[in-house]
Amino acid sequence: SISALKSAVTVLSKHNGGAFLQMPRTHLLGIAATLQNELSKHASLLEGVLTRSERRAAASFVQAPQDYFDAAPTFKQSY
């Protein structure tokens, strides 16, 4: 199901361009809260599914969703 989610995000980003970046702050906060809840609730299921860099990316988004897409990637970040 994680790979299906990745595929859906990829397809939507190709069709909608930067639409996700234009979301109201409240929507981003809601998405971040949902993501944090689901990652916590299903931690044991996701143990071998998400890579370390994917977990870090998710944690970064949860900590500061409004800044996540504005930040310039560094050599340490891999999205």
Helices and strands as residue ranges (DSSP letters): H 2-16, G 19-22, H 25-41, H 43-46, H 52-63, H 65-68
